[in-house]
Amino acid sequence: MTASRPVTAEERRRTVEATLPLGRIVGVRVALNWSVVVIFWLVTVSLAEGRLSHAYPGYPTGTYWGPGSAVAVVFVLSILAHELAHAVVARRNGVEVTARP
């Protein structure tokens, strides 16, 4: 097991610049990273054009894209809930959760 090195100020700055700030939840800064958009798109397309259209053929296109998008939204919200849980547990254990500008 390797020890992790501290994050540099330059790495933090690049991370903040690569995100779209959305606000704060329970005092924790929430931002949208481009990778979440890619994940959302991949989940939606793979369900709408793949799994759902093959499992239930013969329906209009929107019939597949609606549920595909809904599943992607729930998936992204579960990622958000998971990460917020990390912040809450960290605070309860006395670890400072920084809210970057």
Buried (B, 14 or more C-beta within 10 A) or exposed (E): EEEEEEEEEEEEEEEEEEBEEEEEEEEBBBBBEEEBEEBBEEBBBBBBBEEBBEEEEEEEEEBBBEBBBEBBEEBBEEEBEEEBEEBEEEBEEEEEBEEEE
